[in-house]
Amino acid sequence: MAFKDKYEKSIFKSNLISRDLSWLQFNYRVLDQAKMAGRNVFEKMKFLAITASNADEFFMIRVGSLYNYLDYDKDRVDYSGLRSKSFKRKLFEEIRKFHYLQNTCFNKEVIASLKGYGVRIVKYNNLFKREKQLAKDYFNKTVYPMLTPMTYDSYHSFPTLMNKVIIVGVVSSEDEIKKMSFVQIPLNLPRFFEIQRNGELLMLPLEEIVTSFIHELFRNVQIDSVSVFRVTRNGDFTLEESEDIETNFLEELKQKIKERKTGRVVRLEIEKGTDPWLLEQLKERWNIDDNNIFEIYKSGILDFTSLWQIINHDEFSDHLPETHKPVLPLSLENRKDEESIFTILKKRDVLLHHPYNSIEPMLELLEKAADDPKVLSIKLTVYRLAKNSRVVSALLRALENGKNVAALFEVKARFDEENNIRQANKLREAGCYVIYGVGNFKTHTKLLLIVRKEGKEDIKRYVHMSSGNYNESTSKLYTDIGFMSSDETYANDISEFFNVITGHSQPKGYNNLITAPRDMRNELVRLIENEAKNAKKGLESSIVFKINSLQDKDSIEALYKASQCGVKVKLIIRGICCLRPGRKGLSENIEVKSIVGDYLEHSRIYYFYNGGKPKVYTGSADMMVRSFDRRLESLFVLKDKLLMKQVINILYYNLKDTSNSYEMKEDGTYSKIESKKGDKRFNIHNQFYKITKEQVINVNLI
């Protein structure tokens, strides 16, 4: 206990919050959504599945990164003040607490409620005779031909067991000598076999079928035990830039994708009752200990992400919340039916707030450009795309129509590498100038530039900049800001930035952009320091940021100093926050809240009061070391007063929300924000559909 107290004392003493411990707090907030009163069981399963997906990525990347230090005897000091080995103990202790609550939620909130909706997750032994025959027939006809038993003994090397796959471990005996074999459950089969019973839908996990008929794979073998488990492997790797981008670089990247599937084991999830001998063999083989092992209840299941099969089942579609119909952007409310998007943008800038506004105007701009004979060229950056992307289809059509098309594909976009490589190759083969990343930097900025000839010598440029990806699927789920304009100062900046990205240009400066890795950190710190100077002079000062993550030390230190000068700082941070708010003498004037609800908060907004002449920036970048130093990022300032007011209103509504909001405490934990007695709950995920121009014009942030 004293050991634990020493950790807690060290952690609380630090003026910074551990990035990884802060991330765990974020997943607690997602789990809280799964326990929220008023949500039906399908909504609860959705959030539970999201926590499981989040946890998979956390182990693969963050825990994997920690093991990169531990496995090679390299030390690091976490923001908490703990060194690698001590931090590992603390981290796994916290992960174990979350794992327990996650499984408890499944048992209390899901299993207990599903039956009321006519669906049950069952074991093979719960089935009637006829149902068992159905399962057997399915095994014989579909499952059995796909299974490959893999034995490990003196004649066979230890098999490669894949990442995030359900595995059946079989212990058998021959002449009193134990041996182990493994059967991997195919990923391309549904996780649950569905059986109808008197109007009730039974969901039988596939591993239940495989374990029930495992003797078919091991005939005339003495089977001592059958256990089911799942491994998570290190997915954190560093890409080394190759001189030959067209061949070596992409081949190296593909190889690293393969390596991710067989990397170092960082987590072993097991069912209760797993064979102790098998478990000891796996621990020794993978160099793991009890910290890495997570046991699930007998009534539970491995891998809650499989719940999507039930959530998305046609039979239960009526039980999911009704999706809102997007409303027209304020700047397009008076658009005439025949009015071209090019004509509109020549008159005024357009702001899109997704998902409350559809991404359709941006797609319209791109698709019209692809077909318009006046359009000469299209340039854009790509980080993540929809599987059946209208963006790619438009670019292919533009190429067919003889236009010059250049696309910078970020093939290192984590977990989207394969899709991006496939889409990039499709465009390259059609004649597109494809750039596969820039040096050691990830291209995370979201920019589109269209060049159009509108007279004999008149060239007009149209731009789109965004906080979100060119992905029509995620635009319905993520809150993001998109901006369209034909303003030449924006167009000049983006043209310059594309020249920097694709060539060797070094511009003197930008009019409306702040870019990384060149000057974003310094410029944001300068703007923070300006608020501090105004506060020292007794002038009104204020900072409001809405971002996904805050981790950069220089930025945090600047915010601490601003707080000490009297600047009121309000931070709306969805995920990681390494700043410690409300600490006496350090951050008393800083408040941090997080919004987690039906939409994923993804927009980034930076507001500075600036002596009564507010500066508002939005774009792709968070306040992270990776954003400032290892990514190509951009933030753009809003010049149009109405559009600036719209974005200020986004901040105002976020601060006003009482339905999806959590307040961060000094110790790094969060508490749910509740409405004051007598006040109606304010839910931004509903209210943004009702916004009016009058409300925007009259908004007052401070």
C-alpha positions in Angstrom: 0.0 0.0 0.0 2.9 2.3 0.8 4.2 1.6 -2.7 1.0 2.7 -4.2 0.8 5.8 -2.0 4.3 6.8 -3.3 3.0 6.6 -6.8 0.0 8.7 -6.0 2.1 11.3 -4.2 4.5 11.6 -7.2 1.6 11.8 -9.7 -0.3 14.5 -7.8 2.9 16.5 -7.2 3.5 16.9 -10.9 2.1 20.0 -12.6 1.3 17.8 -15.6 -1.1 15.0 -16.1 0.1 11.7 -17.7 -1.1 11.4 -21.3 -1.9 7.8 -20.9 -3.7 8.2 -17.6 -5.7 11.1 -19.1 -6.6 8.8 -22.1 -8.0 6.3 -19.6 -10.2 9.0 -18.1 -11.5 9.7 -21.6 -12.6 6.0 -22.0 -14.3 6.2 -18.6 -16.4 9.1 -20.1 -17.3 6.9 -23.1 -18.2 4.0 -20.7 -20.4 6.4 -18.8 -22.5 6.9 -21.9 -23.1 3.1 -21.9 -24.5 3.3 -18.3 -26.5 6.5 -18.9 -30.2 6.3 -17.9 -32.5 6.9 -20.8 -30.4 5.0 -23.3 -31.8 1.7 -24.6 -29.6 -1.5 -24.7 -28.6 -1.0 -28.3 -27.2 2.5 -27.6 -25.5 1.1 -24.5 -23.9 -1.6 -26.6 -22.7 1.0 -29.1 -20.8 2.9 -26.5 -19.5 -0.3 -24.9 -18.2 -1.4 -28.3 -16.5 1.9 -28.8 -14.7 1.6 -25.4 -13.5 -1.8 -26.6 -12.2 -0.4 -29.9 -10.6 2.4 -28.0 -8.9 0.0 -25.6 -7.6 -2.1 -28.5 -5.9 0.9 -30.0 -4.6 2.1 -26.7 -2.9 -1.2 -26.1 -1.5 -1.4 -29.6 -0.2 2.1 -29.7 0.3 3.6 -26.2 1.1 0.4 -24.2 3.1 -0.8 -27.3 5.1 2.4 -27.2 5.8 1.8 -23.5 7.1 -1.7 -24.2 9.4 -0.2 -26.9 11.2 1.3 -24.0 10.9 -1.6 -21.5 12.0 -4.3 -24.0 15.2 -2.5 -24.9 16.0 -1.3 -21.4 15.5 2.3 -22.3 14.0 4.6 -19.6 11.6 7.5 -19.9 10.0 9.8 -17.4 6.3 10.2 -17.9 4.5 13.5 -17.3 3.4 11.9 -14.0 7.0 11.9 -12.9 7.2 8.1 -12.9 9.9 6.1 -14.7 9.0 3.4 -17.1 8.8 0.4 -14.8 6.9 2.3 -12.1 4.6 3.8 -14.6 3.9 0.4 -16.1 2.7 -0.8 -12.7 0.5 2.2 -12.2 -0.9 2.1 -15.7 -1.9 -1.5 -15.6 -3.4 -1.0 -12.2 -5.7 1.7 -13.7 -6.4 -0.4 -16.9 -7.5 -3.3 -14.7 -10.0 -1.1 -12.8 -11.4 0.0 -16.2 -11.5 -3.6 -17.5 -13.5 -4.7 -14.4 -16.1 -1.8 -14.8 -16.3 -2.5 -18.6 -17.2 -6.1 -18.0 -19.6 -5.2 -15.1 -21.3 -2.8 -17.4 -21.8 -5.6 -20.0 -23.3 -7.9 -17.4 -25.5 -5.3 -15.7 -26.5 -3.0 -18.6 -26.5 -5.4 -21.6 -27.1 -9.0 -20.6 -29.8 -8.0 -18.2 -31.7 -5.9 -20.7 -31.3 -7.8 -24.0 -34.0 -10.3 -23.3 -36.6 -7.6 -23.1 -35.9 -6.8 -26.8 -36.3 -10.5 -27.9 -32.5 -11.2 -28.3 -30.1 -13.2 -26.1 -26.4 -14.1 -26.3 -26.3 -17.8 -25.5 -24.0 -20.7 -24.8 -24.1 -23.9 -26.8 -25.4 -25.8 -23.8 -28.4 -23.5 -23.6 -29.7 -24.7 -27.0 -32.5 -27.2 -27.6 -31.8 -30.3 -29.6 -33.0 -28.9 -32.9 -30.9 -25.7 -32.4 -27.8 -27.8 -31.6 -28.3 -29.6 -34.9 -28.5 -26.2 -36.7 -25.2 -25.2 -35.1 -23.6 -28.6 -36.0 -24.7 -28.2 -39.6 -23.3 -24.7 -39.8 -20.0 -26.0 -38.3 -19.8 -28.8 -40.8 -20.7 -26.9 -43.9 -19.2 -23.4 -43.3 -16.9 -23.3 -40.3 -15.0 -26.6 -40.4 -13.5 -26.2 -43.9 -12.0 -22.8 -42.9 -10.3 -24.0 -39.7 -6.6 -24.8 -39.5 -5.3 -26.5 -36.4 -1.7 -25.5 -35.5 0.3 -27.7 -33.2 3.4 -26.7 -31.2 5.7 -29.5 -30.2 9.2 -30.7 -30.9 8.3 -31.2 -34.6 6.4 -27.9 -35.1 7.5 -24.4 -34.5 5.3 -22.0 -32.4 2.6 -20.7 -34.8 1.9 -17.1 -35.5 -1.2 -16.2 -33.6 -2.8 -13.1 -35.1 -3.6 -9.7 -33.5 -7.2 -9.2 -32.2 -8.4 -12.7 -33.3 -10.3 -15.1 -31.1 -8.2 -18.2 -30.6 -9.0 -21.6 -29.3 -6.2 -23.2 -27.3 -6.3 -27.0 -27.0 -4.1 -28.9 -24.6 -3.8 -32.6 -25.4 -1.8 -35.6 -24.0 0.2 -38.3 -25.6 2.2 -40.8 -23.5 1.8 -38.4 -20.6 3.4 -35.6 -22.6 1.4 -32.5 -22.9 1.3 -30.5 -26.1 -0.7 -27.5 -27.2 -2.5 -26.6 -30.4 -4.3 -23.5 -31.6 -7.3 -22.8 -33.9 -7.9 -19.2 -35.0 -11.5 -18.2 -35.5 -11.9 -16.8 -39.0 -12.5 -13.0 -39.1 -14.6 -13.2 -42.3 -17.4 -15.1 -40.6 -20.0 -13.4 -38.4 -19.1 -13.5 -34.8 -22.5 -14.7 -33.8 -24.5 -17.6 -35.4 -28.2 -16.5 -35.4 -31.0 -18.9 -34.4 -34.7 -18.0 -34.3 -36.7 -19.5 -31.3 -40.4 -18.6 -31.0 -39.9 -14.9 -32.0 -36.7 -14.6 -30.0 -33.3 -14.2 -31.7 -30.5 -16.3 -30.1 -26.9 -15.1 -30.8 -24.4 -18.0 -30.4 -20.8 -16.9 -30.4 -18.7 -18.6 -33.1 -16.1 -19.8 -30.6 -18.9 -21.7 -28.8 -19.5 -23.7 -31.9 -15.9 -24.4 -32.5 -15.2 -25.5 -29.0 -18.3 -27.7 -28.9 -17.1 -29.6 -32.0 -13.3 -29.3 -31.4 -13.0 -33.1 -31.4 -13.7 -33.0 -35.2 -10.3 -31.3 -35.6 -8.5 -33.6 -33.2 -9.8 -37.1 -33.8 -8.4 -39.9 -31.8 -6.6 -37.4 -29.5 -6.9 -37.1 -25.8 -8.0 -33.6 -25.2 -7.3 -32.3 -21.7 -8.7 -28.8 -22.0 -10.1 -26.3 -24.4 -9.6 -22.5 -23.7 -10.5 -19.4 -25.6 -8.3 -16.3 -25.6 -7.4 -13.2 -27.6 -4.1 -11.4 -28.0 -3.3 -7.7 -28.6 0.1 -6.9 -30.1 2.3 -3.9 -30.3 1.2 -1.7 -33.2 3.5 1.2 -32.6 6.3 1.6 -35.1 8.3 4.4 -36.5 8.6 4.8 -40.3 12.0 5.5 -41.8 11.8 7.6 -44.9 13.3 6.0 -48.0 14.9 7.9 -50.8 12.9 5.9 -53.4 9.4 6.9 -52.5 7.7 5.2 -55.4 9.1 1.7 -54.6 11.1 1.2 -51.4 9.0 3.5 -49.2 5.7 1.9 -50.1 7.1 -1.6 -49.9 8.6 -0.9 -46.5 5.3 0.5 -45.3 3.4 -2.6 -46.4 5.9 -4.7 -44.6 5.4 -2.7 -41.4 1.6 -3.2 -41.7 2.2 -7.0 -41.8 4.6 -6.7 -38.8 1.9 -5.0 -36.8 -0.2 -8.2 -36.9 2.5 -10.2 -35.3 4.2 -7.7 -33.0 5.0 -8.1 -29.4 2.1 -9.3 -27.2 1.0 -6.5 -24.8 -2.4 -8.0 -23.7 -3.8 -11.4 -23.3 -7.6 -11.6 -22.7 -8.8 -15.0 -21.4 -12.0 -16.7 -20.3 -12.3 -17.7 -16.7 -11.1 -21.3 -16.2 -8.4 -21.1 -18.9 -6.0 -24.1 -18.6 -3.2 -23.0 -16.1 -0.5 -25.0 -17.9 -1.4 -23.4 -21.3 -1.4 -20.0 -19.6 2.0 -20.5 -18.2 3.4 -21.6 -21.6 1.9 -18.5 -23.3 3.3 -16.2 -20.6 6.8 -17.6 -21.0 6.6 -17.6 -24.8 5.5 -14.0 -25.0 7.4 -12.7 -22.1 4.4 -11.3 -20.3 3.3 -11.5 -16.7 0.0 -11.3 -14.8 -0.2 -7.6 -15.5 -0.9 -8.4 -19.2 -3.6 -10.9 -18.5 -7.2 -9.9 -18.4 -9.9 -12.3 -17.4 -13.6 -12.1 -18.4 -16.6 -13.4 -16.6 -18.2 -16.7 -17.5 -21.3 -14.8 -18.6 -19.2 -12.4 -20.7 -17.7 -12.5 -24.1 -14.3 -11.7 -25.5 -14.1 -8.6 -27.7 -17.1 -6.3 -27.2 -16.5 -4.8 -30.7 -18.4 -7.9 -32.0 -21.6 -6.3 -30.5 -21.9 -4.2 -33.7 -23.4 -7.3 -35.3 -26.4 -7.0 -32.9 -26.5 -3.2 -32.9 -26.6 -3.0 -36.8 -29.0 -5.9 -37.2 -32.0 -5.1 -39.4 -34.4 -6.4 -36.8 -33.4 -3.8 -34.3 -32.9 -0.7 -36.5 -36.0 1.0 -35.0 -34.4 1.0 -31.6 -31.4 3.2 -32.5 -31.9 7.0 -32.1 -33.5 8.6 -35.1 -30.9 10.5 -37.1 -31.4 14.2 -37.5 -31.8 15.6 -41.0 -29.0 18.2 -41.7 -30.1 21.8 -41.9 -28.9 24.4 -44.4 -25.8 26.3 -43.5 -26.7 29.9 -42.6 -24.6 31.2 -45.5 -26.7 29.1 -47.9 -30.2 29.7 -46.6 -31.2 32.1 -49.4 -29.5 30.1 -52.2 -31.5 30.0 -55.4 -32.1 26.6 -56.9 -30.2 27.3 -60.1 -27.4 29.2 -58.4 -24.0 27.6 -59.0 -21.7 26.9 -56.0 -19.0 28.9 -57.9 -21.3 31.9 -58.2 -22.1 31.8 -54.5 -18.4 31.6 -53.5 -17.6 34.6 -55.6 -20.2 36.5 -53.5 -19.5 35.2 -50.0 -17.6 32.7 -47.9 -19.5 29.6 -46.7 -19.1 27.9 -43.3 -20.2 24.3 -42.8 -20.7 22.8 -39.3 -20.9 19.0 -39.6 -22.9 16.9 -39.0 -25.5 19.6 -38.4 -24.8 20.8 -41.9 -24.2 18.2 -44.6 -20.9 17.8 -46.3 -22.8 18.0 -49.6 -21.8 21.6 -50.6 -18.1 20.6 -50.4 -18.8 17.5 -52.5 -20.8 19.6 -54.9 -17.9 22.0 -55.3 -15.5 19.1 -56.1 -17.9 17.2 -58.3 -18.8 20.4 -60.3 -15.1 21.1 -60.6 -14.5 17.6 -62.0 -17.0 18.2 -64.8 -16.7 21.9 -65.4 -14.7 22.6 -68.6 -13.5 25.9 -67.1 -11.7 24.2 -64.3 -8.0 23.7 -65.0 -6.7 22.0 -61.9 -7.6 20.4 -58.6 -5.2 19.9 -55.6 -6.1 18.3 -52.3 -4.7 16.6 -49.2 -6.0 13.2 -48.1 -5.7 11.7 -44.6 -8.8 9.4 -44.3 -11.3 8.5 -47.0 -14.6 6.7 -47.1 -14.4 3.2 -48.4 -16.5 4.0 -51.5 -15.3 7.6 -51.7 -17.1 10.2 -53.8 -14.0 12.3 -53.5 -11.9 9.7 -55.4 -14.7 9.2 -57.9 -14.7 13.0 -58.6 -11.0 13.1 -59.0 -11.0 10.1 -61.4 -13.7 11.9 -63.5 -11.6 15.1 -63.4 -8.7 13.1 -64.8 -10.9 11.6 -67.6 -11.9 15.2 -68.4 -8.3 16.2 -68.9 -7.8 18.3 -65.8 -4.5 18.5 -63.9 -5.0 16.7 -60.6 -2.6 16.5 -57.7 -3.3 14.6 -54.4 -1.1 14.3 -51.4 -2.0 11.0 -49.7 -0.9 10.4 -46.2 -0.2 6.7 -46.4 0.9 6.7 -42.8 -2.6 7.5 -41.5 -2.8 5.0 -38.7 -5.1 2.0 -39.5 -6.1 3.5 -42.8 -2.8 2.8 -44.6 -4.1 0.0 -46.8 -7.2 1.9 -48.0 -5.1 5.0 -48.7 -2.5 3.1 -50.7 -5.3 1.4 -52.7 -7.0 4.7 -53.5 -3.8 6.5 -54.2 -2.7 3.7 -56.7 -6.0 3.9 -58.4 -5.6 7.7 -59.0 -1.9 7.4 -60.0 -2.7 4.8 -62.6 -5.4 7.2 -64.0 -2.8 10.0 -64.4 -3.0 11.8 -61.1 0.2 13.3 -59.6 0.2 11.5 -56.3 2.6 12.4 -53.5 3.0 9.7 -50.9 3.7 11.8 -47.8 6.4 14.4 -47.2 9.7 13.3 -45.6 9.2 12.3 -42.0 6.1 14.4 -41.6 2.5 13.1 -41.6 0.3 15.3 -43.7 -2.7 16.0 -41.5 -3.9 19.3 -42.9 -7.2 19.3 -44.8 -6.9 21.6 -47.9 -8.6 21.7 -51.4 -7.6 24.2 -54.1 -9.5 24.5 -57.4 -8.2 26.7 -60.3 -10.8 27.9 -62.8 -10.5 30.0 -65.9 -13.5 32.4 -65.9 -12.6 34.8 -68.7 -10.0 35.1 -71.4 -7.3 35.9 -68.9 -9.3 35.8 -65.6 -8.2 33.0 -63.3 -10.2 32.4 -60.1 -9.3 30.0 -57.3 -11.7 28.3 -54.9 -10.6 26.8 -51.6 -11.9 24.5 -49.0 -10.3 24.1 -45.6 -11.4 21.9 -42.8 -10.9 20.4 -39.3 -12.1 17.1 -40.6 -11.3 14.6 -43.3 -12.6 14.4 -46.9 -14.8 11.5 -45.7 -18.5 11.6 -46.3 -19.1 8.7 -43.9 -17.5 10.2 -40.8 -18.9 13.7 -41.6 -22.2 12.3 -40.3 -20.7 11.2 -37.0 -17.9 13.7 -36.3 -18.4 17.4 -35.4 -16.2 19.4 -37.8 -15.9 22.8 -39.4 -15.5 23.2 -43.2 -14.9 26.6 -44.8 -15.2 27.5 -48.5 -14.1 30.7 -50.2 -12.8 32.3 -53.3 -10.9 35.0 -51.4 -7.5 35.5 -53.0 -5.6 35.9 -49.8 -6.8 32.4 -48.6 -6.0 31.1 -52.1 -2.5 32.6 -52.1 -1.8 31.0 -48.7 -3.0 27.6 -49.8 -1.1 27.7 -53.1 2.1 28.6 -51.2 1.5 25.8 -48.7 1.0 23.3 -51.5 4.3 24.4 -53.0 5.9 23.9 -49.6 4.4 20.4 -49.4 5.2 19.2 -52.9 8.4 21.1 -53.6 11.1 23.1 -51.8 9.4 26.5 -51.4 10.1 28.4 -48.2 7.5 31.2 -48.1 8.2 34.4 -46.2 4.9 34.1 -44.4 1.1 33.6 -44.7 -1.7 36.1 -44.4 -4.3 33.9 -42.9 -2.6 30.6 -42.1 -0.6 29.3 -39.2 1.3 26.2 -40.3 3.2 23.4 -38.7 5.9 22.3 -38.3 7.1 25.8 -39.3 5.6 28.2 -36.8 2.4 26.9 -35.2 3.6 26.4 -31.7 5.4 29.7 -31.6 2.4 31.6 -33.0 -0.1 30.1 -30.7 2.1 30.8 -27.7 2.6 34.4 -28.9 -1.2 34.8 -29.0 -1.5 33.3 -25.5 1.2 35.7 -24.2 -0.6 38.6 -25.8 -3.7 37.9 -23.7 -1.4 37.7 -20.6 0.1 41.1 -21.5 -3.4 42.6 -21.8 -4.4 41.1 -18.4 -1.3 42.6 -16.8 -2.4 46.0 -18.1 -5.8 45.6 -16.5 -7.5 45.0 -19.9 -10.2 42.4 -20.4 -8.7 39.2 -21.7 -10.0 35.7 -22.5 -8.9 32.5 -24.1 -11.3 29.7 -25.2 -10.0 26.6 -27.0 -12.0 23.6 -28.3 -9.6 20.8 -29.3 -9.3 17.1 -29.1 -6.1 16.9 -27.1 -3.7 19.1 -25.1 -0.3 17.6 -24.5 2.4 20.1 -25.7 4.4 21.3 -22.7 5.3 24.8 -24.1 1.6 25.5 -24.8 0.6 24.3 -21.3 3.3 26.5 -19.7 2.1 29.5 -21.6 -1.5 28.8 -20.5 -0.3 28.5 -16.9 1.5 31.8 -17.1 -1.6 33.4 -18.7 -3.8 32.1 -15.8 -1.3 33.6 -13.3 -1.6 36.9 -15.0 -5.4 36.8 -14.6 -6.5 35.6 -18.0 -9.7 33.6 -17.9 -9.0 30.4 -19.8 -11.7 28.0 -20.8 -10.8 24.7 -22.5 -13.1 22.3 -24.1 -11.0 19.2 -24.7 -12.7 15.9 -25.7 -9.8 13.5 -25.0 -6.3 13.8 -23.5 -5.6 16.8 -21.3 -2.1 17.0 -19.7 -2.8 20.4 -18.2 -3.8 20.4 -14.5 -6.6 22.9 -14.0 -7.6 24.7 -10.8 -4.2 24.4 -9.0 -3.6 27.2 -6.5 -0.9 29.5 -7.7 -0.6 27.7 -11.0 -3.9 27.4 -12.9 -6.6 28.9 -10.8 -8.1 30.7 -13.7 -8.3 27.6 -16.0 -11.4 25.5 -16.4 -11.4 22.3 -18.5 -14.5 20.5 -19.7 -15.0 17.5 -22.0 -18.0 16.8 -24.2 -18.7 13.1 -25.0 -22.0 12.1 -26.5 -23.8 10.9 -29.6 -21.3 12.7 -31.9 -17.5 12.6 -31.8 -16.3 16.1 -31.1 -13.6 16.7 -33.7 -13.5 20.4 -34.5 -10.6 22.6 -33.4 -11.2 26.2 -32.5 -8.8 28.7 -31.0 -10.4 32.0 -29.7 -8.4 35.0 -28.4 -10.3 38.0 -27.1 -7.4 40.2 -28.4 -8.4 43.5 -26.7 -11.9 43.4 -28.0 -11.0 42.5 -31.6 -11.3 38.7 -31.4 -9.1 36.4 -33.4 -10.6 33.0 -34.2 -8.7 30.2 -35.8 -9.9 26.8 -36.9 -8.3 23.9 -38.7 -6.8 20.5 -38.4 -4.3 20.8 -35.5 -4.5 19.9 -31.8 -2.0 21.2 -29.2 0.2 18.1 -29.4 3.9 17.7 -29.8 3.2 15.5 -32.9 1.0 18.2 -34.4 3.6 20.9 -34.0 6.8 18.9 -34.8 5.9 15.8 -36.8 2.9 16.8 -38.9 2.0 19.2 -41.7 -0.9 21.1 -40.1 -2.7 24.3 -40.7 -5.0 26.6 -38.9 -6.8 29.5 -40.7 -8.1 32.7 -39.3 -11.8 33.7 -40.0 -12.1 37.1 -41.4 -15.8 37.3 -42.3 -17.6 38.7 -39.2 -20.8 36.5 -39.5 -18.8 33.3 -40.0 -16.6 34.3 -37.0 -19.7 34.8 -35.0 -20.9 31.3 -36.0 -17.7 29.8 -34.7 -17.9 31.8 -31.5 -21.4 30.5 -31.1 -20.1 27.0 -31.4 -17.8 27.7 -28.4 -20.7 29.4 -26.5 -23.0 26.4 -27.0 -20.2 24.0 -26.0 -19.7 25.9 -22.8 -23.4 26.0 -22.2 -24.0 22.3 -22.7 -25.2 20.3 -19.6 -26.2 17.0 -21.3 -22.8 15.7 -22.6 -20.3 17.6 -20.4 -17.8 16.6 -17.8 -15.7 18.9 -15.7 -12.0 18.1 -15.1 -10.7 18.2 -11.6 -7.3 19.1 -10.3 -6.4 15.4 -9.9 -7.2 14.6 -13.5 -10.5 12.9 -12.9 -13.8 14.1 -14.3 -17.3 14.6 -12.9 -20.5 14.9 -14.9 -21.9 18.4 -15.2 -25.6 18.6 -14.2 -28.1 21.3 -14.9 -28.8 23.7 -12.0 -32.0 23.0 -10.2 -34.9 24.4 -12.2 -32.9 24.8 -15.4 -33.6 22.7 -18.6 -30.8 20.5 -19.8 -29.0 22.0 -22.8 -27.9 19.4 -25.4 -25.7 20.8 -28.1 -26.2 17.7 -30.2 -29.8 18.8 -30.6 -29.5 22.6 -30.3 -27.2 23.1 -33.3 -30.0 21.8 -35.6 -32.1 24.8 -34.3 -29.6 27.6 -34.7 -30.8 30.9 -36.2 -28.9 33.8 -37.7 -30.3 36.1 -34.9 -28.8 33.9 -32.2 -25.4 33.9 -34.0 -25.4 37.7 -34.4 -26.2 38.3 -30.7 -23.8 35.7 -29.3 -21.5 37.0 -26.5 -18.8 34.7 -25.3 -17.5 36.7 -22.3 
